[in-house]
Amino acid sequence: MDNLTLADGARLPVVHYAYDADTWRRLLDGHGFADTEVLPVEGPEGSLYRTLVIRTRRTG
């Protein structure tokens, strides 16, 4: 659980999933998705954070 600070300063609780690319692939494959592509987007220099952009399609 984390908090997202909105533009007006309000804080919104959000669930934060911090899985690595391989774990996301396994989870999605196990739930009927296929052709999963994961693109890591690094944060600014010196940042410990990065984002994973995931594209997949539902089978069946």
Residue pairs with C-beta under 8 A, 6 or more apart in sequence:
1 13
1 14
1 15
1 16
2 13
2 14
2 15
2 16
3 11
3 12
3 13
3 14
4 11
4 12
4 13
4 14
5 11
5 12
6 12
19 27
21 38
21 40
21 52
24 36
24 38
24 52
24 54
25 36
25 38
28 36
28 54
28 56
29 36
32 58
32 59
32 60
33 56
33 57
33 58
33 59
34 56
34 57
34 59
35 56
35 57
36 54
36 55
36 56
37 54
37 55
37 56
38 52
38 53
38 54
39 52
39 53
39 54
39 55
40 50
40 51
40 52
40 53
41 50
41 51
41 52
41 53
42 50
43 49
43 50
43 51
